Amino acid sequence: AFKENVDLGGYPVPDNDTRQMIYYRPRFIPPEKVPEGFQGIVWFLDESNRAHPTVIQTLFQIITEGRCGEHSLPEKTAIILAGNLGDMDETTITDFDDSALDGRLSILHLKPSASDWLSWAFRENIHPSVIKYISMFPEKLWDEKNINPNPRGWHQVSNALLHSWGLPAEEELSRHLGNGSTTLRIMINSLVGHVTGDDFISQVTAPRQLTVSEILKGSEEKLEMLKNRQLQQEDILWALNGTIAVLKDMAVRTSGIFTGEELVRLSNVLRFLAFTRGDIRMTYFLMLMKECGIFTVIPAAVKLIGDEETRIEIKQRFDRVMM
């Protein structure tokens, strides 16, 4: 992204004997030969769609001819271009609208997964409050329609809590926020957005009664509280919204074919949904069909409910929704 077209060709030096210009090989392109002991070279060009349009044309030469200006690349060179889409958050990018170039690329769209990010977070000692929050509300890791929240922002929140404020424990963070630390609240909101930031702070200081994780895992304790009307409606709605977002991602990832763990999660969602208020049940059941597109796998998920009496009752409740 930070290179210009002339940079890729190399530094021009006059050859006095031939009275011509020669170009020294840039250090940032692969060497002429594959280094001894290696089978090939991977050339990773990050933020490639932020490059100047003239650089995109040089990329065409690199991909089609295996050359960068006058410099040949080794035969066993794999080229990877990476970049952010930018169409949702209005990021300034250069469109790859050259069909001749696009036709020579294998285009893969990558989306961050909460489970993968959490595995990384545990290894990197991310702040326990951040890990706990994303574990309970996995849909809050990344909002693909807005700039925030995003994985980088959560990493920055963790660094600020650990290093700038020196609050390594959840209890210390809770006390600090409870004492009305305006600066810390502003910092969190600036990194992950006001809605998510305020909810993170509320979860640290006054946790919600129901989380997305508890619904997906089928918490028996919280299900009983739901049946006995012991949960706040706001917390139920918040958790159900997040649950729909998670199921929608699962449906996209699996092409709507739920098996194993996906079916178990859907079964747990149906158990909770069945015992919500009638209007809530109808709204979110229709969202399962419309936004997630998983109506055909619901019967299989209902069959996983172990207790026959509960299974029949749930089936009757959803049958009334469909009438």
SULFEN-V837291 format. One record per run of one state. SS is the DSSP state (H for helix, E for strand, C for the rest). FROM is the first residue (numbers start at 1). LEN is the number of residues. If there is no record, write none. Layout:
BEGIN
SS:FROM:LEN ; SS:FROM:LEN
END
This chain:
BEGIN
C:1:4 ; H:5:5 ; C:10:1 ; E:11:5 ; C:16:4 ; E:20:5 ; C:25:16 ; E:41:5 ; C:46:2 ; H:48:3 ; C:51:2 ; H:53:13 ; C:66:1 ; E:67:2 ; C:69:2 ; E:71:2 ; C:73:4 ; E:77:5 ; C:82:17 ; H:99:4 ; C:103:11 ; H:114:10 ; C:124:4 ; H:128:9 ; C:137:1 ; H:138:3 ; C:141:10 ; H:151:14 ; C:165:5 ; H:170:9 ; C:179:3 ; H:182:11 ; C:193:1 ; H:194:12 ; C:206:6 ; H:212:6 ; C:218:2 ; H:220:8 ; C:228:5 ; H:233:22 ; C:255:6 ; H:261:14 ; C:275:3 ; H:278:13 ; C:291:4 ; H:295:9 ; C:304:4 ; H:308:15 ; C:323:1
END
